[in-house]
Amino acid sequence: MNRNDFQPGPLADVDCQPAGERATLVFVRTFAHPPEAVWAALIEPDQLRQWAPFTTDRNLARAGEATLTMVDGAGDAASTESTPASVSVVEPPTLLEYTWGTDVLRWELAPIDGGTRLTLRHTVKDRDWVAKVAAGCHLCLVVAEHLLDGDPIPPIRGEAALDYGWDELNSGYAERLGIADTGNPHDGS
């Protein structure tokens, strides 16, 4: 797959909510798949490896400690950093919550006609990161949708995301959320 063949699609429904001194991205996307299928993509290591920005050392379907390894590139050989995680809420197939370092990710799944409405509430260190996280989530969830459709494409992670529209998505989400576009975190801008 190359940049010319990839279409990230329209911006998702997003919001930014205060969370004390932190901020929470609320990112909503629909999938044409039942909650059980989307749930499996959120918890099973083999599926996460195919779309998420990290790999996990275990299935996330039970509460407790886990390790998430950030991947910068398409394969596990490009792993860059392991981060402790803790799964705190597991209510199959509707609610999953875990920490990823200092971030908190809360995945809510609701059945709708013809599929599932996924709402991700991702709490980050500060508001300046919300558009960046939205751009990354957008790309990862497009890849997840291809996986669920039975038409898998390689994961889009790390600096490679710049070749697949990350900058445009970051700018679009920053504008939509009323957040200053501070650019790519990989280039120090």
C-alpha angles and dihedrals in degrees: 000000000000137000092263092057097045123091115186093193128215125331115274126239105275141172135179118221128185115249104186106285089344133067135234123217111212106202120181125192134161126223127198089227133088119264091253092061093046089046091055090053089054098050111027115091094216091054096041089053089060098055116005126090088240143040122227132219092223147010109287094216094104133057119254144068123333138164121236117196116204111227121208102192138012101294140052089247087072093058111140112177138013117213129190115245135186124205106214106167127037118171107156124247100359112046136032125167130177142151122245105194103305094339122096120212120195115184115195120188123194126180115240132174105294098004148336137318108217118200116189117194105192115182113203137181096266145351093262089071098052098086091045091052091047091053091050093045090049093056094043093050092049087056090046090052091053088050092051090046089058090246101103121191126189116277117266107221143155119344091350087073088074088070092055104052103282093137092051092046092048091051092046094049092044090054093045091049096041092241125140111256102238094176134224115352089209094065099045094245 
